[in-house]
Amino acid sequence: MFRDLKNKLDGPFYTIFTPFDDQYEVDYDVLERYLSRMYEQGARKFYAMAYNSRYSQLSHTEIMELNAFCAKTVKGFKDDTIVIVGDPIHCSTKESIEFAIHAKECGADLISLIMREKYFTDEQVLSHYNQIGIESNFPLLVHEMPFLSGSDGTQMHWPQSLISSLPKVSHIVALKEDAKDFEVARQAFELEPNIKVILAGGGKARFREFYKMGARCWLNGISIFDASIAELFWEAMNNDDEDTQNFIIEELEKPFFGGVVKKYGWHRTNKALLEAAGLMSRRDRMPLPHLSDKEFVDVCTVYSEIQNTWQSFLEKKA
Protein backbone atom coordinates (compact mmCIF):
# COMPACT_ATOMS: atom_id res chain seq x y z
CA MET A 1 0.00 0.00 0.00
CA PHE A 2 1.30 3.49 -0.93
CA ARG A 3 4.40 1.92 -2.56
CA ASP A 4 5.10 4.90 -4.83
CA LEU A 5 5.02 7.28 -1.87
CA LYS A 6 7.39 5.12 0.16
CA ASN A 7 9.88 5.12 -2.70
CA LYS A 8 10.02 8.93 -2.59
CA LEU A 9 10.97 9.18 1.07
CA ASP A 10 14.72 8.50 0.87
CA GLY A 11 17.10 11.30 1.78
CA PRO A 12 17.02 14.34 4.08
CA PHE A 13 13.84 15.83 5.58
CA TYR A 14 13.60 19.47 6.60
CA THR A 15 11.69 20.84 9.57
CA ILE A 16 9.10 23.53 8.92
CA PHE A 17 9.76 25.98 11.75
CA THR A 18 7.01 28.38 12.81
CA PRO A 19 8.15 32.02 13.01
CA PHE A 20 6.34 34.58 15.17
CA ASP A 21 6.20 38.33 14.55
CA ASP A 22 6.57 41.01 17.25
CA GLN A 23 2.90 40.52 18.18
CA TYR A 24 3.52 36.77 18.56
CA GLU A 25 1.33 35.92 15.60
CA VAL A 26 2.46 33.36 13.02
CA ASP A 27 4.56 35.26 10.47
CA TYR A 28 3.53 33.66 7.20
CA ASP A 29 5.59 36.05 5.05
CA VAL A 30 8.77 34.97 6.83
CA LEU A 31 7.72 31.32 6.66
CA GLU A 32 7.13 31.49 2.91
CA ARG A 33 10.56 33.05 2.39
CA TYR A 34 12.17 30.35 4.53
CA LEU A 35 10.50 27.50 2.65
CA SER A 36 11.42 29.05 -0.69
CA ARG A 37 15.05 29.50 0.34
CA MET A 38 15.32 25.90 1.49
CA TYR A 39 13.75 24.71 -1.75
CA GLU A 40 16.20 26.79 -3.80
CA GLN A 41 19.05 25.17 -1.86
CA GLY A 42 17.82 21.69 -2.77
CA ALA A 43 15.23 20.74 -0.13
CA ARG A 44 12.40 18.61 -1.49
CA LYS A 45 10.96 16.94 1.61
CA PHE A 46 9.38 19.25 4.19
CA TYR A 47 7.94 18.24 7.55
CA ALA A 48 5.73 20.22 9.95
CA MET A 49 5.75 18.42 13.28
CA ALA A 50 4.78 18.49 16.92
CA TYR A 51 7.69 20.21 18.64
CA ASN A 52 9.98 21.78 16.03
CA SER A 53 6.96 23.43 14.40
CA ARG A 54 5.77 24.75 17.79
CA TYR A 55 2.38 22.98 17.77
CA SER A 56 2.37 23.24 21.57
CA GLN A 57 2.23 27.03 21.20
CA LEU A 58 -0.62 27.00 18.67
CA SER A 59 -4.36 26.52 18.97
CA HIS A 60 -5.92 23.68 16.99
CA THR A 61 -7.29 26.21 14.51
CA GLU A 62 -3.83 27.72 14.07
CA ILE A 63 -2.32 24.28 13.48
CA MET A 64 -4.82 23.64 10.69
CA GLU A 65 -4.06 27.05 9.18
CA LEU A 66 -0.32 26.37 9.36
CA ASN A 67 -0.72 22.90 7.84
CA ALA A 68 -2.80 24.26 4.96
CA PHE A 69 -0.32 27.06 4.28
CA CYS A 70 2.67 24.70 4.28
CA ALA A 71 0.97 22.19 1.98
CA LYS A 72 -0.08 24.88 -0.49
CA THR A 73 3.33 26.57 -0.47
CA VAL A 74 5.44 23.41 -0.84
CA LYS A 75 3.18 21.91 -3.48
CA GLY A 76 3.42 25.19 -5.37
CA PHE A 77 7.11 24.62 -6.07
CA LYS A 78 7.83 23.25 -9.55
CA ASP A 79 9.69 20.05 -8.79
CA ASP A 80 8.27 16.94 -7.16
CA THR A 81 8.07 17.63 -3.42
CA ILE A 82 6.89 15.86 -0.28
CA VAL A 83 5.12 17.71 2.51
CA ILE A 84 4.19 16.16 5.84
CA VAL A 85 1.97 17.92 8.37
CA GLY A 86 0.89 16.85 11.84
CA ASP A 87 -1.86 16.59 14.40
CA PRO A 88 -1.92 18.33 17.81
CA ILE A 89 0.35 17.00 20.52
CA HIS A 90 -2.56 16.25 22.85
CA CYS A 91 -5.92 15.40 21.34
CA SER A 92 -8.49 12.65 20.94
CA THR A 93 -8.51 10.05 18.19
CA LYS A 94 -11.55 11.82 16.75
CA GLU A 95 -9.60 15.07 16.46
CA SER A 96 -6.64 13.28 14.88
CA ILE A 97 -9.04 11.93 12.25
CA GLU A 98 -10.24 15.48 11.56
CA PHE A 99 -6.63 16.63 11.11
CA ALA A 100 -5.86 13.70 8.81
CA ILE A 101 -8.85 14.48 6.61
CA HIS A 102 -7.90 18.16 6.60
CA ALA A 103 -4.31 17.30 5.58
CA LYS A 104 -5.66 15.17 2.74
CA GLU A 105 -7.92 17.97 1.53
CA CYS A 106 -5.03 20.47 1.68
CA GLY A 107 -2.82 18.36 -0.59
CA ALA A 108 -0.28 17.10 1.95
CA ASP A 109 1.38 13.74 1.30
CA LEU A 110 1.23 12.28 4.82
CA ILE A 111 0.12 13.22 8.30
CA SER A 112 2.49 12.81 11.24
CA LEU A 113 0.67 11.48 14.30
CA ILE A 114 2.00 11.79 17.82
CA MET A 115 0.08 9.99 20.57
CA ARG A 116 0.78 11.57 23.96
CA GLU A 117 -1.89 9.75 25.94
CA LYS A 118 -0.44 7.40 28.58
CA TYR A 119 0.42 3.91 27.32
CA PHE A 120 -1.67 1.02 28.62
CA THR A 121 -1.59 -1.66 25.91
CA ASP A 122 -0.31 -2.27 22.39
CA GLU A 123 -3.89 -2.68 21.24
CA GLN A 124 -4.76 0.79 22.52
CA VAL A 125 -2.08 2.36 20.30
CA LEU A 126 -2.73 0.18 17.25
CA SER A 127 -6.47 0.82 17.48
CA HIS A 128 -5.83 4.58 17.59
CA TYR A 129 -3.76 4.54 14.38
CA ASN A 130 -5.96 2.02 12.63
CA GLN A 131 -9.09 4.07 13.23
CA ILE A 132 -7.42 7.21 11.88
CA GLY A 133 -6.23 5.36 8.77
CA ILE A 134 -9.60 3.80 8.03
CA GLU A 135 -11.63 6.98 8.65
CA SER A 136 -9.31 9.23 6.62
CA ASN A 137 -7.98 6.75 4.04
CA PHE A 138 -4.76 8.77 4.13
CA PRO A 139 -1.12 7.67 4.59
CA LEU A 140 0.15 7.94 8.15
CA LEU A 141 3.53 8.67 9.68
CA VAL A 142 3.83 7.49 13.28
CA HIS A 143 5.90 9.76 15.54
CA GLU A 144 7.48 7.29 17.95
CA MET A 145 8.96 8.76 21.11
CA PRO A 146 8.85 7.67 24.76
CA PHE A 147 5.44 7.24 26.39
CA LEU A 148 4.39 7.82 29.97
CA SER A 149 3.31 4.53 31.51
CA GLY A 150 -0.37 4.27 32.34
CA SER A 151 0.44 2.06 35.30
CA ASP A 152 2.99 4.17 37.20
CA GLY A 153 3.54 7.39 35.21
CA THR A 154 7.20 6.71 34.46
CA GLN A 155 8.74 7.37 31.05
CA MET A 156 9.03 4.25 28.91
CA HIS A 157 10.18 3.33 25.42
CA TRP A 158 7.81 1.69 22.98
CA PRO A 159 7.68 -2.07 23.62
CA GLN A 160 9.26 -4.16 20.89
CA SER A 161 5.91 -5.94 20.53
CA LEU A 162 4.27 -2.65 19.59
CA ILE A 163 6.95 -1.61 17.10
CA SER A 164 6.87 -4.98 15.36
CA SER A 165 3.04 -4.82 15.17
CA LEU A 166 2.85 -1.50 13.29
CA PRO A 167 2.65 -3.19 9.84
CA LYS A 168 -0.76 -4.53 10.93
CA VAL A 169 -2.06 -1.00 10.33
CA SER A 170 -2.05 -0.85 6.55
CA HIS A 171 -2.16 2.97 6.32
CA ILE A 172 1.14 3.40 8.20
CA VAL A 173 3.75 4.37 5.60
CA ALA A 174 6.51 5.77 7.77
CA LEU A 175 7.78 6.11 11.32
CA LYS A 176 9.72 8.97 12.85
CA GLU A 177 12.15 7.23 15.21
CA ASP A 178 12.61 9.69 18.08
CA ALA A 179 13.55 7.52 21.06
CA LYS A 180 17.24 8.43 20.81
CA ASP A 181 18.02 4.92 22.02
CA PHE A 182 20.14 2.49 20.00
CA GLU A 183 18.14 -0.65 20.73
CA VAL A 184 14.76 0.96 20.00
CA ALA A 185 16.12 2.38 16.75
CA ARG A 186 17.52 -1.01 15.78
CA GLN A 187 14.10 -2.56 16.32
CA ALA A 188 12.49 0.18 14.27
CA PHE A 189 14.76 -0.45 11.29
CA GLU A 190 13.54 -4.02 11.17
CA LEU A 191 10.33 -2.51 9.74
CA GLU A 192 12.17 -1.44 6.59
CA PRO A 193 11.29 -1.44 3.73
CA ASN A 194 7.62 -2.08 4.58
CA ILE A 195 7.60 1.04 6.76
CA LYS A 196 10.10 3.81 6.05
CA VAL A 197 11.96 5.01 9.14
CA ILE A 198 12.97 8.68 9.46
CA LEU A 199 15.75 8.93 12.03
CA ALA A 200 15.51 11.91 14.39
CA GLY A 201 18.14 12.98 16.90
CA GLY A 202 21.87 12.43 16.94
CA GLY A 203 22.59 14.21 13.69
CA LYS A 204 24.36 12.95 10.60
CA ALA A 205 26.91 10.96 12.59
CA ARG A 206 24.11 8.83 14.04
CA PHE A 207 22.42 8.52 10.66
CA ARG A 208 25.67 7.22 9.16
CA GLU A 209 25.84 4.61 11.92
CA PHE A 210 22.34 3.37 11.09
CA TYR A 211 22.83 3.63 7.33
CA LYS A 212 24.39 0.16 7.50
CA MET A 213 21.16 -1.11 9.05
CA GLY A 214 19.00 0.27 6.27
CA ALA A 215 18.48 3.89 7.29
CA ARG A 216 17.71 5.95 4.20
CA CYS A 217 16.08 9.10 5.57
CA TRP A 218 16.72 11.43 8.48
CA LEU A 219 15.55 14.70 9.99
CA ASN A 220 18.04 17.53 9.65
CA GLY A 221 19.78 19.53 12.32
CA ILE A 222 22.71 21.70 11.20
CA SER A 223 21.24 21.91 7.68
CA ILE A 224 18.25 23.96 8.86
CA PHE A 225 19.99 27.15 7.74
CA ASP A 226 21.32 25.76 4.45
CA ALA A 227 19.71 22.72 2.83
CA SER A 228 22.67 22.24 0.49
CA ILE A 229 24.69 20.87 3.44
CA ALA A 230 22.32 17.93 3.84
CA GLU A 231 21.98 17.42 0.10
CA LEU A 232 25.76 17.19 -0.23
CA PHE A 233 25.94 14.81 2.72
CA TRP A 234 23.30 12.53 1.16
CA GLU A 235 25.25 12.54 -2.11
CA ALA A 236 28.43 11.68 -0.18
CA MET A 237 26.68 8.81 1.58
CA ASN A 238 25.50 7.32 -1.69
CA ASN A 239 28.94 7.72 -3.25
CA ASP A 240 30.93 6.41 -0.25
CA ASP A 241 32.68 9.78 -0.07
CA GLU A 242 33.95 9.57 3.51
CA ASP A 243 36.05 12.74 3.27
CA THR A 244 32.97 14.89 2.61
CA GLN A 245 30.96 13.01 5.21
CA ASN A 246 33.65 13.55 7.82
CA PHE A 247 34.01 17.22 6.97
CA ILE A 248 30.30 17.90 7.46
CA ILE A 249 30.12 15.89 10.69
CA GLU A 250 33.36 17.12 12.27
CA GLU A 251 33.57 20.73 11.03
CA LEU A 252 29.92 21.77 10.75
CA GLU A 253 27.77 19.50 12.91
CA LYS A 254 29.89 18.88 16.00
CA PRO A 255 30.68 22.53 16.78
CA PHE A 256 26.94 23.25 16.80
CA PHE A 257 25.60 20.24 18.70
CA GLY A 258 28.61 19.85 20.97
CA GLY A 259 28.56 23.55 21.84
CA VAL A 260 25.43 25.67 21.96
CA VAL A 261 22.89 22.83 21.60
CA LYS A 262 24.51 20.97 24.48
CA LYS A 263 24.51 24.19 26.51
CA TYR A 264 21.03 25.55 25.75
CA GLY A 265 19.03 22.62 24.35
CA TRP A 266 17.90 21.87 20.80
CA HIS A 267 14.50 23.56 20.73
CA ARG A 268 15.65 26.97 21.87
CA THR A 269 18.86 26.87 19.88
CA ASN A 270 17.35 25.95 16.52
CA LYS A 271 15.34 29.17 16.29
CA ALA A 272 18.34 31.15 17.54
CA LEU A 273 20.47 29.66 14.74
CA LEU A 274 17.83 30.71 12.21
CA GLU A 275 17.89 34.25 13.58
CA ALA A 276 21.69 34.31 13.44
CA ALA A 277 21.36 33.34 9.76
CA GLY A 278 18.85 36.14 9.19
CA LEU A 279 15.99 33.75 8.37
CA MET A 280 13.49 34.32 11.19
CA SER A 281 13.22 35.60 14.74
CA ARG A 282 14.14 33.36 17.65
CA ARG A 283 10.93 34.60 19.30
CA ASP A 284 8.61 31.94 20.75
CA ARG A 285 5.37 32.02 22.68
CA MET A 286 5.62 31.18 26.35
CA PRO A 287 5.94 28.85 28.11
CA LEU A 288 8.89 28.15 25.79
CA PRO A 289 11.45 30.90 26.53
CA HIS A 290 13.74 32.03 23.75
CA LEU A 291 17.45 32.58 24.36
CA SER A 292 18.48 35.85 25.98
CA ASP A 293 20.55 38.42 24.09
CA LYS A 294 23.66 37.25 25.96
CA GLU A 295 22.98 33.61 25.13
CA PHE A 296 22.21 34.53 21.54
CA VAL A 297 25.73 35.95 21.14
CA ASP A 298 27.08 32.42 21.69
CA VAL A 299 24.89 31.09 18.88
CA CYS A 300 25.93 33.94 16.56
CA THR A 301 29.60 33.16 17.20
CA VAL A 302 29.15 29.47 16.40
CA TYR A 303 27.04 30.26 13.33
CA SER A 304 29.69 32.64 11.99
CA GLU A 305 32.41 30.04 12.43
CA ILE A 306 30.33 27.30 10.77
CA GLN A 307 29.25 29.54 7.91
CA ASN A 308 32.84 30.63 7.21
CA THR A 309 34.03 27.01 7.28
CA TRP A 310 31.23 25.98 4.93
CA GLN A 311 31.89 28.80 2.46
CA SER A 312 35.62 28.07 2.43
CA PHE A 313 34.87 24.43 1.68
CA LEU A 314 32.56 25.39 -1.21
CA GLU A 315 35.15 27.75 -2.66
CA LYS A 316 37.82 25.05 -2.61
CA LYS A 317 35.38 22.52 -4.06
CA ALA A 318 34.56 24.89 -6.92
C-alpha positions as a printed Julia matrix, in Angstrom:
318×3 Matrix{Float64}:
   0.0    0.0    0.0
   1.3    3.49  -0.93
   4.4    1.92  -2.56
   5.1    4.9   -4.83
   5.02   7.28  -1.87
   7.39   5.12   0.16
   9.88   5.12  -2.7
  10.02   8.93  -2.59
  10.97   9.18   1.07
  14.72   8.5    0.87
  17.1   11.3    1.78
  17.02  14.34   4.08
  13.84  15.83   5.58
  13.6   19.47   6.6
  11.69  20.84   9.57
   9.1   23.53   8.92
   9.76  25.98  11.75
   7.01  28.38  12.81
   8.15  32.02  13.01
   6.34  34.58  15.17
   6.2   38.33  14.55
   6.57  41.01  17.25
   2.9   40.52  18.18
   3.52  36.77  18.56
   1.33  35.92  15.6
   2.46  33.36  13.02
   4.56  35.26  10.47
   3.53  33.66   7.2
   5.59  36.05   5.05
   8.77  34.97   6.83
   7.72  31.32   6.66
   7.13  31.49   2.91
  10.56  33.05   2.39
  12.17  30.35   4.53
  10.5   27.5    2.65
  11.42  29.05  -0.69
  15.05  29.5    0.34
  15.32  25.9    1.49
  13.75  24.71  -1.75
  16.2   26.79  -3.8
  19.05  25.17  -1.86
  17.82  21.69  -2.77
  15.23  20.74  -0.13
  12.4   18.61  -1.49
  10.96  16.94   1.61
   9.38  19.25   4.19
   7.94  18.24   7.55
   5.73  20.22   9.95
   5.75  18.42  13.28
   4.78  18.49  16.92
   7.69  20.21  18.64
   9.98  21.78  16.03
   6.96  23.43  14.4
   5.77  24.75  17.79
   2.38  22.98  17.77
   2.37  23.24  21.57
   2.23  27.03  21.2
  -0.62  27.0   18.67
  -4.36  26.52  18.97
  -5.92  23.68  16.99
  -7.29  26.21  14.51
  -3.83  27.72  14.07
  -2.32  24.28  13.48
  -4.82  23.64  10.69
  -4.06  27.05   9.18
  -0.32  26.37   9.36
  -0.72  22.9    7.84
  -2.8   24.26   4.96
  -0.32  27.06   4.28
   2.67  24.7    4.28
   0.97  22.19   1.98
  -0.08  24.88  -0.49
   3.33  26.57  -0.47
   5.44  23.41  -0.84
   3.18  21.91  -3.48
   3.42  25.19  -5.37
   7.11  24.62  -6.07
   7.83  23.25  -9.55
   9.69  20.05  -8.79
   8.27  16.94  -7.16
   8.07  17.63  -3.42
   6.89  15.86  -0.28
   5.12  17.71   2.51
   4.19  16.16   5.84
   1.97  17.92   8.37
   0.89  16.85  11.84
  -1.86  16.59  14.4
  -1.92  18.33  17.81
   0.35  17.0   20.52
  -2.56  16.25  22.85
  -5.92  15.4   21.34
  -8.49  12.65  20.94
  -8.51  10.05  18.19
 -11.55  11.82  16.75
  -9.6   15.07  16.46
  -6.64  13.28  14.88
  -9.04  11.93  12.25
 -10.24  15.48  11.56
  -6.63  16.63  11.11
  -5.86  13.7    8.81
  -8.85  14.48   6.61
  -7.9   18.16   6.6
  -4.31  17.3    5.58
  -5.66  15.17   2.74
  -7.92  17.97   1.53
  -5.03  20.47   1.68
  -2.82  18.36  -0.59
  -0.28  17.1    1.95
   1.38  13.74   1.3
   1.23  12.28   4.82
   0.12  13.22   8.3
   2.49  12.81  11.24
   0.67  11.48  14.3
   2.0   11.79  17.82
   0.08   9.99  20.57
   0.78  11.57  23.96
  -1.89   9.75  25.94
  -0.44   7.4   28.58
   0.42   3.91  27.32
  -1.67   1.02  28.62
  -1.59  -1.66  25.91
  -0.31  -2.27  22.39
  -3.89  -2.68  21.24
  -4.76   0.79  22.52
  -2.08   2.36  20.3
  -2.73   0.18  17.25
  -6.47   0.82  17.48
  -5.83   4.58  17.59
  -3.76   4.54  14.38
  -5.96   2.02  12.63
  -9.09   4.07  13.23
  -7.42   7.21  11.88
  -6.23   5.36   8.77
  -9.6    3.8    8.03
 -11.63   6.98   8.65
  -9.31   9.23   6.62
  -7.98   6.75   4.04
  -4.76   8.77   4.13
  -1.12   7.67   4.59
   0.15   7.94   8.15
   3.53   8.67   9.68
   3.83   7.49  13.28
   5.9    9.76  15.54
   7.48   7.29  17.95
   8.96   8.76  21.11
   8.85   7.67  24.76
   5.44   7.24  26.39
   4.39   7.82  29.97
   3.31   4.53  31.51
  -0.37   4.27  32.34
   0.44   2.06  35.3
   2.99   4.17  37.2
   3.54   7.39  35.21
   7.2    6.71  34.46
   8.74   7.37  31.05
   9.03   4.25  28.91
  10.18   3.33  25.42
   7.81   1.69  22.98
   7.68  -2.07  23.62
   9.26  -4.16  20.89
   5.91  -5.94  20.53
   4.27  -2.65  19.59
   6.95  -1.61  17.1
   6.87  -4.98  15.36
   3.04  -4.82  15.17
   2.85  -1.5   13.29
   2.65  -3.19   9.84
  -0.76  -4.53  10.93
  -2.06  -1.0   10.33
  -2.05  -0.85   6.55
  -2.16   2.97   6.32
   1.14   3.4    8.2
   3.75   4.37   5.6
   6.51   5.77   7.77
   7.78   6.11  11.32
   9.72   8.97  12.85
  12.15   7.23  15.21
  12.61   9.69  18.08
  13.55   7.52  21.06
  17.24   8.43  20.81
  18.02   4.92  22.02
  20.14   2.49  20.0
  18.14  -0.65  20.73
  14.76   0.96  20.0
  16.12   2.38  16.75
  17.52  -1.01  15.78
  14.1   -2.56  16.32
  12.49   0.18  14.27
  14.76  -0.45  11.29
  13.54  -4.02  11.17
  10.33  -2.51   9.74
  12.17  -1.44   6.59
  11.29  -1.44   3.73
   7.62  -2.08   4.58
   7.6    1.04   6.76
  10.1    3.81   6.05
  11.96   5.01   9.14
  12.97   8.68   9.46
  15.75   8.93  12.03
  15.51  11.91  14.39
  18.14  12.98  16.9
  21.87  12.43  16.94
  22.59  14.21  13.69
  24.36  12.95  10.6
  26.91  10.96  12.59
  24.11   8.83  14.04
  22.42   8.52  10.66
  25.67   7.22   9.16
  25.84   4.61  11.92
  22.34   3.37  11.09
  22.83   3.63   7.33
  24.39   0.16   7.5
  21.16  -1.11   9.05
  19.0    0.27   6.27
  18.48   3.89   7.29
  17.71   5.95   4.2
  16.08   9.1    5.57
  16.72  11.43   8.48
  15.55  14.7    9.99
  18.04  17.53   9.65
  19.78  19.53  12.32
  22.71  21.7   11.2
  21.24  21.91   7.68
  18.25  23.96   8.86
  19.99  27.15   7.74
  21.32  25.76   4.45
  19.71  22.72   2.83
  22.67  22.24   0.49
  24.69  20.87   3.44
  22.32  17.93   3.84
  21.98  17.42   0.1
  25.76  17.19  -0.23
  25.94  14.81   2.72
  23.3   12.53   1.16
  25.25  12.54  -2.11
  28.43  11.68  -0.18
  26.68   8.81   1.58
  25.5    7.32  -1.69
  28.94   7.72  -3.25
  30.93   6.41  -0.25
  32.68   9.78  -0.07
  33.95   9.57   3.51
  36.05  12.74   3.27
  32.97  14.89   2.61
  30.96  13.01   5.21
  33.65  13.55   7.82
  34.01  17.22   6.97
  30.3   17.9    7.46
  30.12  15.89  10.69
  33.36  17.12  12.27
  33.57  20.73  11.03
  29.92  21.77  10.75
  27.77  19.5   12.91
  29.89  18.88  16.0
  30.68  22.53  16.78
  26.94  23.25  16.8
  25.6   20.24  18.7
  28.61  19.85  20.97
  28.56  23.55  21.84
  25.43  25.67  21.96
  22.89  22.83  21.6
  24.51  20.97  24.48
  24.51  24.19  26.51
  21.03  25.55  25.75
  19.03  22.62  24.35
  17.9   21.87  20.8
  14.5   23.56  20.73
  15.65  26.97  21.87
  18.86  26.87  19.88
  17.35  25.95  16.52
  15.34  29.17  16.29
  18.34  31.15  17.54
  20.47  29.66  14.74
  17.83  30.71  12.21
  17.89  34.25  13.58
  21.69  34.31  13.44
  21.36  33.34   9.76
  18.85  36.14   9.19
  15.99  33.75   8.37
  13.49  34.32  11.19
  13.22  35.6   14.74
  14.14  33.36  17.65
  10.93  34.6   19.3
   8.61  31.94  20.75
   5.37  32.02  22.68
   5.62  31.18  26.35
   5.94  28.85  28.11
   8.89  28.15  25.79
  11.45  30.9   26.53
  13.74  32.03  23.75
  17.45  32.58  24.36
  18.48  35.85  25.98
  20.55  38.42  24.09
  23.66  37.25  25.96
  22.98  33.61  25.13
  22.21  34.53  21.54
  25.73  35.95  21.14
  27.08  32.42  21.69
  24.89  31.09  18.88
  25.93  33.94  16.56
  29.6   33.16  17.2
  29.15  29.47  16.4
  27.04  30.26  13.33
  29.69  32.64  11.99
  32.41  30.04  12.43
  30.33  27.3   10.77
  29.25  29.54   7.91
  32.84  30.63   7.21
  34.03  27.01   7.28
  31.23  25.98   4.93
  31.89  28.8    2.46
  35.62  28.07   2.43
  34.87  24.43   1.68
  32.56  25.39  -1.21
  35.15  27.75  -2.66
  37.82  25.05  -2.61
  35.38  22.52  -4.06
  34.56  24.89  -6.92
